[in-house]
Amino acid sequence: VAAGVNLALFSDSIAQFEASNNIIRGSIESIASASAFGEYWSVSSWGRAFFAEAFGTAMLAFVIFSLTNPKNETTAKSPH
């Protein structure tokens, strides 16, 4: 769903980026524009990539658990 929203919002910008950089979709160079829709690591090691993914997942889990915790008085008073 998020990739579809990205495409709907930024399709003109992506097309301009591809045209200005002579990128043909499906070629190895198209990773430069496709990376907006998924995970294309440009880091030099899998360790860094794993850390970045684990950190992002941990932050997301923290926010979700914080907002849904019944002991959180802020969200418990206003559940909607």
N, CA, C and O atoms as a Maestro MAE file, in Angstrom:
{
 s_m_m2io_version
 :::
 2.0.0
}

f_m_ct {
 s_m_title
 :::
 protein
 m_atom[320] {
  # First column is atom index #
  i_m_mmod_type
  r_m_x_coord
  r_m_y_coord
  r_m_z_coord
  i_m_residue_number
  s_m_chain_name
  s_m_pdb_residue_name
  s_m_pdb_atom_name
  i_m_atomic_number
  :::
  1 25 0.834 -1.191 0.000 1 A "VAL " " N  " 7
  2 3 0.000 0.000 0.000 1 A "VAL " " CA " 6
  3 2 0.876 1.250 0.000 1 A "VAL " " C  " 6
  4 15 0.626 2.188 -0.757 1 A "VAL " " O  " 8
  5 25 1.903 1.260 0.851 2 A "ALA " " N  " 7
  6 3 2.766 2.439 0.937 2 A "ALA " " CA " 6
  7 2 3.486 2.695 -0.384 2 A "ALA " " C  " 6
  8 15 3.653 3.846 -0.788 2 A "ALA " " O  " 8
  9 25 3.906 1.640 -1.051 3 A "ALA " " N  " 7
  10 3 4.574 1.814 -2.345 3 A "ALA " " CA " 6
  11 2 3.615 2.409 -3.366 3 A "ALA " " C  " 6
  12 15 4.016 3.234 -4.187 3 A "ALA " " O  " 8
  13 25 2.353 1.998 -3.321 4 A "GLY " " N  " 7
  14 3 1.359 2.566 -4.229 4 A "GLY " " CA " 6
  15 2 1.116 4.037 -3.971 4 A "GLY " " C  " 6
  16 15 0.940 4.820 -4.904 4 A "GLY " " O  " 8
  17 25 1.108 4.412 -2.700 5 A "VAL " " N  " 7
  18 3 0.959 5.830 -2.343 5 A "VAL " " CA " 6
  19 2 2.165 6.622 -2.830 5 A "VAL " " C  " 6
  20 15 2.016 7.716 -3.373 5 A "VAL " " O  " 8
  21 25 3.364 6.068 -2.636 6 A "ASN " " N  " 7
  22 3 4.575 6.729 -3.148 6 A "ASN " " CA " 6
  23 2 4.486 6.946 -4.650 6 A "ASN " " C  " 6
  24 15 4.792 8.029 -5.149 6 A "ASN " " O  " 8
  25 25 4.069 5.916 -5.365 7 A "LEU " " N  " 7
  26 3 3.970 6.026 -6.815 7 A "LEU " " CA " 6
  27 2 2.938 7.070 -7.217 7 A "LEU " " C  " 6
  28 15 3.181 7.875 -8.115 7 A "LEU " " O  " 8
  29 25 1.782 7.057 -6.552 8 A "ALA " " N  " 7
  30 3 0.740 8.030 -6.888 8 A "ALA " " CA " 6
  31 2 1.200 9.463 -6.621 8 A "ALA " " C  " 6
  32 15 0.921 10.363 -7.413 8 A "ALA " " O  " 8
  33 25 1.892 9.671 -5.528 9 A "LEU " " N  " 7
  34 3 2.308 11.026 -5.158 9 A "LEU " " CA " 6
  35 2 3.507 11.526 -5.960 9 A "LEU " " C  " 6
  36 15 3.591 12.709 -6.288 9 A "LEU " " O  " 8
  37 25 4.433 10.621 -6.273 10 A "PHE " " N  " 7
  38 3 5.710 11.057 -6.823 10 A "PHE " " CA " 6
  39 2 6.006 10.528 -8.224 10 A "PHE " " C  " 6
  40 15 7.157 10.580 -8.658 10 A "PHE " " O  " 8
  41 25 5.013 10.024 -8.940 11 A "SER " " N  " 7
  42 3 5.287 9.425 -10.248 11 A "SER " " CA " 6
  43 2 5.900 10.426 -11.224 11 A "SER " " C  " 6
  44 15 6.790 10.060 -11.992 11 A "SER " " O  " 8
  45 25 5.448 11.674 -11.212 12 A "ASP " " N  " 7
  46 3 6.036 12.680 -12.107 12 A "ASP " " CA " 6
  47 2 7.498 12.956 -11.751 12 A "ASP " " C  " 6
  48 15 8.355 13.046 -12.630 12 A "ASP " " O  " 8
  49 25 7.766 13.088 -10.463 13 A "SER " " N  " 7
  50 3 9.139 13.349 -10.019 13 A "SER " " CA " 6
  51 2 10.059 12.173 -10.332 13 A "SER " " C  " 6
  52 15 11.209 12.361 -10.729 13 A "SER " " O  " 8
  53 25 9.545 10.966 -10.150 14 A "ILE " " N  " 7
  54 3 10.342 9.774 -10.441 14 A "ILE " " CA " 6
  55 2 10.642 9.698 -11.930 14 A "ILE " " C  " 6
  56 15 11.767 9.390 -12.324 14 A "ILE " " O  " 8
  57 25 9.646 9.976 -12.756 15 A "ALA " " N  " 7
  58 3 9.854 9.951 -14.206 15 A "ALA " " CA " 6
  59 2 10.877 11.000 -14.624 15 A "ALA " " C  " 6
  60 15 11.719 10.729 -15.480 15 A "ALA " " O  " 8
  61 25 10.819 12.189 -14.036 16 A "GLN " " N  " 7
  62 3 11.806 13.231 -14.343 16 A "GLN " " CA " 6
  63 2 13.198 12.809 -13.904 16 A "GLN " " C  " 6
  64 15 14.172 13.024 -14.624 16 A "GLN " " O  " 8
  65 25 13.297 12.200 -12.709 17 A "PHE " " N  " 7
  66 3 14.584 11.721 -12.210 17 A "PHE " " CA " 6
  67 2 15.165 10.673 -13.151 17 A "PHE " " C  " 6
  68 15 16.351 10.710 -13.478 17 A "PHE " " O  " 8
  69 25 14.316 9.733 -13.586 18 A "GLU " " N  " 7
  70 3 14.782 8.684 -14.490 18 A "GLU " " CA " 6
  71 2 15.203 9.272 -15.841 18 A "GLU " " C  " 6
  72 15 16.213 8.863 -16.414 18 A "GLU " " O  " 8
  73 25 14.434 10.219 -16.335 19 A "ALA " " N  " 7
  74 3 14.777 10.822 -17.627 19 A "ALA " " CA " 6
  75 2 16.069 11.619 -17.544 19 A "ALA " " C  " 6
  76 15 16.890 11.556 -18.459 19 A "ALA " " O  " 8
  77 25 16.265 12.368 -16.466 20 A "SER " " N  " 7
  78 3 17.473 13.193 -16.346 20 A "SER " " CA " 6
  79 2 18.731 12.365 -16.110 20 A "SER " " C  " 6
  80 15 19.838 12.832 -16.375 20 A "SER " " O  " 8
  81 25 18.569 11.138 -15.613 21 A "ASN " " N  " 7
  82 3 19.713 10.266 -15.356 21 A "ASN " " CA " 6
  83 2 19.810 9.111 -16.345 21 A "ASN " " C  " 6
  84 15 20.581 8.174 -16.139 21 A "ASN " " O  " 8
  85 25 19.020 9.181 -17.425 22 A "ASN " " N  " 7
  86 3 19.016 8.140 -18.461 22 A "ASN " " CA " 6
  87 2 18.811 6.740 -17.878 22 A "ASN " " C  " 6
  88 15 19.520 5.798 -18.230 22 A "ASN " " O  " 8
  89 25 17.837 6.624 -16.988 23 A "ILE " " N  " 7
  90 3 17.537 5.346 -16.337 23 A "ILE " " CA " 6
  91 2 16.410 4.660 -17.097 23 A "ILE " " C  " 6
  92 15 15.369 5.260 -17.362 23 A "ILE " " O  " 8
  93 25 16.628 3.405 -17.441 24 A "ILE " " N  " 7
  94 3 15.608 2.584 -18.085 24 A "ILE " " CA " 6
  95 2 15.091 1.608 -17.041 24 A "ILE " " C  " 6
  96 15 15.865 0.860 -16.444 24 A "ILE " " O  " 8
  97 25 13.790 1.616 -16.823 25 A "ARG " " N  " 7
  98 3 13.211 0.722 -15.816 25 A "ARG " " CA " 6
  99 2 13.510 -0.726 -16.148 25 A "ARG " " C  " 6
  100 15 13.360 -1.170 -17.287 25 A "ARG " " O  " 8
  101 25 13.939 -1.455 -15.119 26 A "GLY " " N  " 7
  102 3 14.304 -2.855 -15.286 26 A "GLY " " CA " 6
  103 2 15.797 -3.067 -15.423 26 A "GLY " " C  " 6
  104 15 16.281 -4.189 -15.276 26 A "GLY " " O  " 8
  105 25 16.537 -1.998 -15.705 27 A "SER " " N  " 7
  106 3 17.991 -2.116 -15.801 27 A "SER " " CA " 6
  107 2 18.605 -2.004 -14.408 27 A "SER " " C  " 6
  108 15 17.930 -1.614 -13.456 27 A "SER " " O  " 8
  109 25 19.857 -2.340 -14.296 28 A "ILE " " N  " 7
  110 3 20.536 -2.270 -12.998 28 A "ILE " " CA " 6
  111 2 20.558 -0.836 -12.464 28 A "ILE " " C  " 6
  112 15 20.555 -0.624 -11.251 28 A "ILE " " O  " 8
  113 25 20.579 0.136 -13.358 29 A "GLU " " N  " 7
  114 3 20.582 1.535 -12.940 29 A "GLU " " CA " 6
  115 2 19.243 1.958 -12.331 29 A "GLU " " C  " 6
  116 15 19.180 2.951 -11.606 29 A "GLU " " O  " 8
  117 25 18.174 1.211 -12.622 30 A "SER " " N  " 7
  118 3 16.857 1.591 -12.121 30 A "SER " " CA " 6
  119 2 16.715 1.385 -10.620 30 A "SER " " C  " 6
  120 15 15.716 1.797 -10.031 30 A "SER " " O  " 8
  121 25 17.700 0.754 -9.997 31 A "ILE " " N  " 7
  122 3 17.675 0.615 -8.539 31 A "ILE " " CA " 6
  123 2 17.673 1.989 -7.888 31 A "ILE " " C  " 6
  124 15 17.132 2.156 -6.795 31 A "ILE " " O  " 8
  125 25 18.273 2.978 -8.549 32 A "ALA " " N  " 7
  126 3 18.312 4.334 -7.993 32 A "ALA " " CA " 6
  127 2 16.908 4.894 -7.793 32 A "ALA " " C  " 6
  128 15 16.673 5.609 -6.819 32 A "ALA " " O  " 8
  129 25 15.980 4.593 -8.678 33 A "SER " " N  " 7
  130 3 14.602 5.073 -8.494 33 A "SER " " CA " 6
  131 2 13.734 4.042 -7.790 33 A "SER " " C  " 6
  132 15 12.799 4.420 -7.085 33 A "SER " " O  " 8
  133 25 14.010 2.759 -7.954 34 A "ALA " " N  " 7
  134 3 13.214 1.717 -7.316 34 A "ALA " " CA " 6
  135 2 13.406 1.684 -5.808 34 A "ALA " " C  " 6
  136 15 12.548 1.172 -5.090 34 A "ALA " " O  " 8
  137 25 14.504 2.216 -5.319 35 A "SER " " N  " 7
  138 3 14.777 2.174 -3.882 35 A "SER " " CA " 6
  139 2 13.762 2.964 -3.073 35 A "SER " " C  " 6
  140 15 13.696 2.798 -1.855 35 A "SER " " O  " 8
  141 25 12.972 3.814 -3.707 36 A "ALA " " N  " 7
  142 3 11.920 4.534 -2.994 36 A "ALA " " CA " 6
  143 2 10.781 3.604 -2.602 36 A "ALA " " C  " 6
  144 15 9.965 3.958 -1.751 36 A "ALA " " O  " 8
  145 25 10.710 2.417 -3.209 37 A "PHE " " N  " 7
  146 3 9.589 1.514 -2.993 37 A "PHE " " CA " 6
  147 2 9.940 0.257 -2.221 37 A "PHE " " C  " 6
  148 15 9.061 -0.563 -1.955 37 A "PHE " " O  " 8
  149 25 11.171 0.089 -1.863 38 A "GLY " " N  " 7
  150 3 11.561 -1.120 -1.147 38 A "GLY " " CA " 6
  151 2 12.931 -0.946 -0.547 38 A "GLY " " C  " 6
  152 15 13.410 0.172 -0.355 38 A "GLY " " O  " 8
  153 25 13.549 -2.057 -0.255 39 A "GLU " " N  " 7
  154 3 14.820 -2.026 0.429 39 A "GLU " " CA " 6
  155 2 15.941 -2.446 -0.498 39 A "GLU " " C  " 6
  156 15 16.129 -3.629 -0.783 39 A "GLU " " O  " 8
  157 25 16.663 -1.475 -0.951 40 A "TYR " " N  " 7
  158 3 17.830 -1.699 -1.801 40 A "TYR " " CA " 6
  159 2 19.015 -1.099 -1.065 40 A "TYR " " C  " 6
  160 15 19.231 0.113 -1.091 40 A "TYR " " O  " 8
  161 25 19.768 -1.946 -0.421 41 A "TRP " " N  " 7
  162 3 20.846 -1.459 0.436 41 A "TRP " " CA " 6
  163 2 22.009 -0.947 -0.389 41 A "TRP " " C  " 6
  164 15 22.497 -1.615 -1.301 41 A "TRP " " O  " 8
  165 25 22.435 0.241 -0.048 42 A "SER " " N  " 7
  166 3 23.608 0.809 -0.694 42 A "SER " " CA " 6
  167 2 24.797 0.845 0.266 42 A "SER " " C  " 6
  168 15 25.855 1.381 -0.065 42 A "SER " " O  " 8
  169 25 24.617 0.275 1.448 43 A "VAL " " N  " 7
  170 3 25.710 0.239 2.413 43 A "VAL " " CA " 6
  171 2 26.657 -0.888 2.055 43 A "VAL " " C  " 6
  172 15 26.306 -1.803 1.311 43 A "VAL " " O  " 8
  173 25 27.852 -0.809 2.589 44 A "SER " " N  " 7
  174 3 28.884 -1.753 2.186 44 A "SER " " CA " 6
  175 2 28.838 -3.079 2.929 44 A "SER " " C  " 6
  176 15 29.538 -4.013 2.539 44 A "SER " " O  " 8
  177 25 28.042 -3.194 3.981 45 A "SER " " N  " 7
  178 3 28.048 -4.452 4.717 45 A "SER " " CA " 6
  179 2 26.634 -4.851 5.128 45 A "SER " " C  " 6
  180 15 25.768 -4.002 5.343 45 A "SER " " O  " 8
  181 25 26.422 -6.149 5.230 46 A "TRP " " N  " 7
  182 3 25.136 -6.646 5.681 46 A "TRP " " CA " 6
  183 2 24.935 -6.334 7.155 46 A "TRP " " C  " 6
  184 15 23.798 -6.211 7.613 46 A "TRP " " O  " 8
  185 25 26.018 -6.205 7.899 47 A "GLY " " N  " 7
  186 3 25.909 -5.861 9.315 47 A "GLY " " CA " 6
  187 2 25.259 -4.501 9.510 47 A "GLY " " C  " 6
  188 15 24.383 -4.343 10.360 47 A "GLY " " O  " 8
  189 25 25.682 -3.528 8.730 48 A "ARG " " N  " 7
  190 3 25.079 -2.195 8.809 48 A "ARG " " CA " 6
  191 2 23.620 -2.233 8.356 48 A "ARG " " C  " 6
  192 15 22.758 -1.603 8.968 48 A "ARG " " O  " 8
  193 25 23.354 -2.963 7.299 49 A "ALA " " N  " 7
  194 3 21.983 -3.068 6.808 49 A "ALA " " CA " 6
  195 2 21.092 -3.733 7.858 49 A "ALA " " C  " 6
  196 15 19.972 -3.282 8.100 49 A "ALA " " O  " 8
  197 25 21.584 -4.791 8.473 50 A "PHE " " N  " 7
  198 3 20.819 -5.474 9.509 50 A "PHE " " CA " 6
  199 2 20.572 -4.544 10.684 50 A "PHE " " C  " 6
  200 15 19.459 -4.495 11.207 50 A "PHE " " O  " 8
  201 25 21.584 -3.812 11.107 51 A "PHE " " N  " 7
  202 3 21.431 -2.885 12.220 51 A "PHE " " CA " 6
  203 2 20.393 -1.813 11.905 51 A "PHE " " C  " 6
  204 15 19.555 -1.495 12.749 51 A "PHE " " O  " 8
  205 25 20.443 -1.258 10.706 52 A "ALA " " N  " 7
  206 3 19.490 -0.218 10.327 52 A "ALA " " CA " 6
  207 2 18.061 -0.759 10.351 52 A "ALA " " C  " 6
  208 15 17.144 -0.087 10.824 52 A "ALA " " O  " 8
  209 25 17.879 -1.969 9.842 53 A "GLU " " N  " 7
  210 3 16.541 -2.572 9.833 53 A "GLU " " CA " 6
  211 2 16.076 -2.910 11.242 53 A "GLU " " C  " 6
  212 15 14.922 -2.663 11.590 53 A "GLU " " O  " 8
  213 25 16.958 -3.468 12.048 54 A "ALA " " N  " 7
  214 3 16.602 -3.820 13.421 54 A "ALA " " CA " 6
  215 2 16.274 -2.576 14.236 54 A "ALA " " C  " 6
  216 15 15.340 -2.590 15.038 54 A "ALA " " O  " 8
  217 25 17.023 -1.514 14.042 55 A "PHE " " N  " 7
  218 3 16.775 -0.270 14.776 55 A "PHE " " CA " 6
  219 2 15.421 0.317 14.382 55 A "PHE " " C  " 6
  220 15 14.650 0.730 15.249 55 A "PHE " " O  " 8
  221 25 15.129 0.357 13.097 56 A "GLY " " N  " 7
  222 3 13.851 0.887 12.642 56 A "GLY " " CA " 6
  223 2 12.679 0.065 13.158 56 A "GLY " " C  " 6
  224 15 11.650 0.615 13.550 56 A "GLY " " O  " 8
  225 25 12.840 -1.249 13.157 57 A "THR " " N  " 7
  226 3 11.797 -2.129 13.672 57 A "THR " " CA " 6
  227 2 11.603 -1.919 15.166 57 A "THR " " C  " 6
  228 15 10.471 -1.903 15.650 57 A "THR " " O  " 8
  229 25 12.693 -1.759 15.896 58 A "ALA " " N  " 7
  230 3 12.607 -1.525 17.334 58 A "ALA " " CA " 6
  231 2 11.895 -0.213 17.639 58 A "ALA " " C  " 6
  232 15 11.091 -0.146 18.569 58 A "ALA " " O  " 8
  233 25 12.184 0.826 16.867 59 A "MET " " N  " 7
  234 3 11.508 2.116 17.081 59 A "MET " " CA " 6
  235 2 10.011 2.004 16.792 59 A "MET " " C  " 6
  236 15 9.190 2.536 17.539 59 A "MET " " O  " 8
  237 25 9.662 1.319 15.720 60 A "LEU " " N  " 7
  238 3 8.257 1.123 15.386 60 A "LEU " " CA " 6
  239 2 7.550 0.338 16.482 60 A "LEU " " C  " 6
  240 15 6.455 0.712 16.902 60 A "LEU " " O  " 8
  241 25 8.163 -0.746 16.951 61 A "ALA " " N  " 7
  242 3 7.571 -1.558 18.015 61 A "ALA " " CA " 6
  243 2 7.410 -0.736 19.292 61 A "ALA " " C  " 6
  244 15 6.389 -0.846 19.972 61 A "ALA " " O  " 8
  245 25 8.396 0.079 19.622 62 A "PHE " " N  " 7
  246 3 8.326 0.916 20.818 62 A "PHE " " CA " 6
  247 2 7.131 1.862 20.753 62 A "PHE " " C  " 6
  248 15 6.390 1.999 21.727 62 A "PHE " " O  " 8
  249 25 6.946 2.502 19.630 63 A "VAL " " N  " 7
  250 3 5.822 3.439 19.479 63 A "VAL " " CA " 6
  251 2 4.497 2.695 19.574 63 A "VAL " " C  " 6
  252 15 3.586 3.138 20.274 63 A "VAL " " O  " 8
  253 25 4.383 1.576 18.881 64 A "ILE " " N  " 7
  254 3 3.132 0.810 18.917 64 A "ILE " " CA " 6
  255 2 2.837 0.325 20.330 64 A "ILE " " C  " 6
  256 15 1.715 0.470 20.815 64 A "ILE " " O  " 8
  257 25 3.833 -0.246 20.989 65 A "PHE " " N  " 7
  258 3 3.618 -0.746 22.344 65 A "PHE " " CA " 6
  259 2 3.324 0.392 23.319 65 A "PHE " " C  " 6
  260 15 2.514 0.222 24.230 65 A "PHE " " O  " 8
  261 25 3.957 1.532 23.148 66 A "SER " " N  " 7
  262 3 3.698 2.675 24.019 66 A "SER " " CA " 6
  263 2 2.273 3.174 23.873 66 A "SER " " C  " 6
  264 15 1.615 3.494 24.863 66 A "SER " " O  " 8
  265 25 1.798 3.241 22.643 67 A "LEU " " N  " 7
  266 3 0.453 3.765 22.401 67 A "LEU " " CA " 6
  267 2 -0.650 2.783 22.777 67 A "LEU " " C  " 6
  268 15 -1.766 3.197 23.093 67 A "LEU " " O  " 8
  269 25 -0.352 1.502 22.746 68 A "THR " " N  " 7
  270 3 -1.385 0.508 23.025 68 A "THR " " CA " 6
  271 2 -1.310 -0.076 24.435 68 A "THR " " C  " 6
  272 15 -2.148 -0.904 24.794 68 A "THR " " O  " 8
  273 25 -0.344 0.327 25.232 69 A "ASN " " N  " 7
  274 3 -0.200 -0.179 26.586 69 A "ASN " " CA " 6
  275 2 -1.345 0.340 27.457 69 A "ASN " " C  " 6
  276 15 -1.534 1.553 27.549 69 A "ASN " " O  " 8
  277 25 -2.109 -0.542 28.096 70 A "PRO " " N  " 7
  278 3 -3.232 -0.079 28.923 70 A "PRO " " CA " 6
  279 2 -2.795 0.745 30.135 70 A "PRO " " C  " 6
  280 15 -3.606 1.482 30.696 70 A "PRO " " O  " 8
  281 25 -1.549 0.636 30.543 71 A "LYS " " N  " 7
  282 3 -1.055 1.432 31.669 71 A "LYS " " CA " 6
  283 2 -0.673 2.849 31.261 71 A "LYS " " C  " 6
  284 15 -0.379 3.683 32.117 71 A "LYS " " O  " 8
  285 25 -0.677 3.125 29.972 72 A "ASN " " N  " 7
  286 3 -0.378 4.471 29.483 72 A "ASN " " CA " 6
  287 2 -1.597 5.343 29.727 72 A "ASN " " C  " 6
  288 15 -2.605 5.210 29.033 72 A "ASN " " O  " 8
  289 25 -1.514 6.238 30.715 73 A "GLU " " N  " 7
  290 3 -2.667 7.042 31.119 73 A "GLU " " CA " 6
  291 2 -3.126 8.005 30.028 73 A "GLU " " C  " 6
  292 15 -4.313 8.319 29.947 73 A "GLU " " O  " 8
  293 25 -2.229 8.467 29.211 74 A "THR " " N  " 7
  294 3 -2.599 9.409 28.160 74 A "THR " " CA " 6
  295 2 -3.531 8.769 27.145 74 A "THR " " C  " 6
  296 15 -4.553 9.355 26.787 74 A "THR " " O  " 8
  297 25 -3.194 7.579 26.680 75 A "THR " " N  " 7
  298 3 -4.049 6.926 25.683 75 A "THR " " CA " 6
  299 2 -5.222 6.207 26.338 75 A "THR " " C  " 6
  300 15 -6.251 6.002 25.693 75 A "THR " " O  " 8
  301 25 -5.091 5.821 27.598 76 A "ALA " " N  " 7
  302 3 -6.194 5.134 28.285 76 A "ALA " " CA " 6
  303 2 -7.386 6.079 28.491 76 A "ALA " " C  " 6
  304 15 -8.533 5.634 28.460 76 A "ALA " " O  " 8
  305 25 -7.129 7.358 28.698 77 A "LYS " " N  " 7
  306 3 -8.209 8.332 28.906 77 A "LYS " " CA " 6
  307 2 -8.938 8.639 27.622 77 A "LYS " " C  " 6
  308 15 -10.124 8.970 27.646 77 A "LYS " " O  " 8
  309 25 -8.254 8.537 26.505 78 A "SER " " N  " 7
  310 3 -8.837 8.859 25.205 78 A "SER " " CA " 6
  311 2 -8.497 7.745 24.212 78 A "SER " " C  " 6
  312 15 -7.599 7.915 23.388 78 A "SER " " O  " 8
  313 25 -9.192 6.618 24.275 79 A "PRO " " N  " 7
  314 3 -8.830 5.488 23.429 79 A "PRO " " CA " 6
  315 2 -9.145 5.670 21.939 79 A "PRO " " C  " 6
  316 15 -8.659 4.890 21.120 79 A "PRO " " O  " 8
  317 25 -9.922 6.648 21.575 80 A "HIS " " N  " 7
  318 3 -10.296 6.805 20.168 80 A "HIS " " CA " 6
  319 2 -9.434 7.806 19.493 80 A "HIS " " C  " 6
  320 15 -9.606 8.067 18.303 80 A "HIS " " O  " 8
  :::
 }
 m_bond[319] {
  # First column is bond index #
  i_m_from
  i_m_to
  i_m_order
  :::
  1 1 2 1
  2 2 3 1
  3 3 4 2
  4 3 5 1
  5 5 6 1
  6 6 7 1
  7 7 8 2
  8 7 9 1
  9 9 10 1
  10 10 11 1
  11 11 12 2
  12 11 13 1
  13 13 14 1
  14 14 15 1
  15 15 16 2
  16 15 17 1
  17 17 18 1
  18 18 19 1
  19 19 20 2
  20 19 21 1
  21 21 22 1
  22 22 23 1
  23 23 24 2
  24 23 25 1
  25 25 26 1
  26 26 27 1
  27 27 28 2
  28 27 29 1
  29 29 30 1
  30 30 31 1
  31 31 32 2
  32 31 33 1
  33 33 34 1
  34 34 35 1
  35 35 36 2
  36 35 37 1
  37 37 38 1
  38 38 39 1
  39 39 40 2
  40 39 41 1
  41 41 42 1
  42 42 43 1
  43 43 44 2
  44 43 45 1
  45 45 46 1
  46 46 47 1
  47 47 48 2
  48 47 49 1
  49 49 50 1
  50 50 51 1
  51 51 52 2
  52 51 53 1
  53 53 54 1
  54 54 55 1
  55 55 56 2
  56 55 57 1
  57 57 58 1
  58 58 59 1
  59 59 60 2
  60 59 61 1
  61 61 62 1
  62 62 63 1
  63 63 64 2
  64 63 65 1
  65 65 66 1
  66 66 67 1
  67 67 68 2
  68 67 69 1
  69 69 70 1
  70 70 71 1
  71 71 72 2
  72 71 73 1
  73 73 74 1
  74 74 75 1
  75 75 76 2
  76 75 77 1
  77 77 78 1
  78 78 79 1
  79 79 80 2
  80 79 81 1
  81 81 82 1
  82 82 83 1
  83 83 84 2
  84 83 85 1
  85 85 86 1
  86 86 87 1
  87 87 88 2
  88 87 89 1
  89 89 90 1
  90 90 91 1
  91 91 92 2
  92 91 93 1
  93 93 94 1
  94 94 95 1
  95 95 96 2
  96 95 97 1
  97 97 98 1
  98 98 99 1
  99 99 100 2
  100 99 101 1
  101 101 102 1
  102 102 103 1
  103 103 104 2
  104 103 105 1
  105 105 106 1
  106 106 107 1
  107 107 108 2
  108 107 109 1
  109 109 110 1
  110 110 111 1
  111 111 112 2
  112 111 113 1
  113 113 114 1
  114 114 115 1
  115 115 116 2
  116 115 117 1
  117 117 118 1
  118 118 119 1
  119 119 120 2
  120 119 121 1
  121 121 122 1
  122 122 123 1
  123 123 124 2
  124 123 125 1
  125 125 126 1
  126 126 127 1
  127 127 128 2
  128 127 129 1
  129 129 130 1
  130 130 131 1
  131 131 132 2
  132 131 133 1
  133 133 134 1
  134 134 135 1
  135 135 136 2
  136 135 137 1
  137 137 138 1
  138 138 139 1
  139 139 140 2
  140 139 141 1
  141 141 142 1
  142 142 143 1
  143 143 144 2
  144 143 145 1
  145 145 146 1
  146 146 147 1
  147 147 148 2
  148 147 149 1
  149 149 150 1
  150 150 151 1
  151 151 152 2
  152 151 153 1
  153 153 154 1
  154 154 155 1
  155 155 156 2
  156 155 157 1
  157 157 158 1
  158 158 159 1
  159 159 160 2
  160 159 161 1
  161 161 162 1
  162 162 163 1
  163 163 164 2
  164 163 165 1
  165 165 166 1
  166 166 167 1
  167 167 168 2
  168 167 169 1
  169 169 170 1
  170 170 171 1
  171 171 172 2
  172 171 173 1
  173 173 174 1
  174 174 175 1
  175 175 176 2
  176 175 177 1
  177 177 178 1
  178 178 179 1
  179 179 180 2
  180 179 181 1
  181 181 182 1
  182 182 183 1
  183 183 184 2
  184 183 185 1
  185 185 186 1
  186 186 187 1
  187 187 188 2
  188 187 189 1
  189 189 190 1
  190 190 191 1
  191 191 192 2
  192 191 193 1
  193 193 194 1
  194 194 195 1
  195 195 196 2
  196 195 197 1
  197 197 198 1
  198 198 199 1
  199 199 200 2
  200 199 201 1
  201 201 202 1
  202 202 203 1
  203 203 204 2
  204 203 205 1
  205 205 206 1
  206 206 207 1
  207 207 208 2
  208 207 209 1
  209 209 210 1
  210 210 211 1
  211 211 212 2
  212 211 213 1
  213 213 214 1
  214 214 215 1
  215 215 216 2
  216 215 217 1
  217 217 218 1
  218 218 219 1
  219 219 220 2
  220 219 221 1
  221 221 222 1
  222 222 223 1
  223 223 224 2
  224 223 225 1
  225 225 226 1
  226 226 227 1
  227 227 228 2
  228 227 229 1
  229 229 230 1
  230 230 231 1
  231 231 232 2
  232 231 233 1
  233 233 234 1
  234 234 235 1
  235 235 236 2
  236 235 237 1
  237 237 238 1
  238 238 239 1
  239 239 240 2
  240 239 241 1
  241 241 242 1
  242 242 243 1
  243 243 244 2
  244 243 245 1
  245 245 246 1
  246 246 247 1
  247 247 248 2
  248 247 249 1
  249 249 250 1
  250 250 251 1
  251 251 252 2
  252 251 253 1
  253 253 254 1
  254 254 255 1
  255 255 256 2
  256 255 257 1
  257 257 258 1
  258 258 259 1
  259 259 260 2
  260 259 261 1
  261 261 262 1
  262 262 263 1
  263 263 264 2
  264 263 265 1
  265 265 266 1
  266 266 267 1
  267 267 268 2
  268 267 269 1
  269 269 270 1
  270 270 271 1
  271 271 272 2
  272 271 273 1
  273 273 274 1
  274 274 275 1
  275 275 276 2
  276 275 277 1
  277 277 278 1
  278 278 279 1
  279 279 280 2
  280 279 281 1
  281 281 282 1
  282 282 283 1
  283 283 284 2
  284 283 285 1
  285 285 286 1
  286 286 287 1
  287 287 288 2
  288 287 289 1
  289 289 290 1
  290 290 291 1
  291 291 292 2
  292 291 293 1
  293 293 294 1
  294 294 295 1
  295 295 296 2
  296 295 297 1
  297 297 298 1
  298 298 299 1
  299 299 300 2
  300 299 301 1
  301 301 302 1
  302 302 303 1
  303 303 304 2
  304 303 305 1
  305 305 306 1
  306 306 307 1
  307 307 308 2
  308 307 309 1
  309 309 310 1
  310 310 311 1
  311 311 312 2
  312 311 313 1
  313 313 314 1
  314 314 315 1
  315 315 316 2
  316 315 317 1
  317 317 318 1
  318 318 319 1
  319 319 320 2
  :::
 }
}
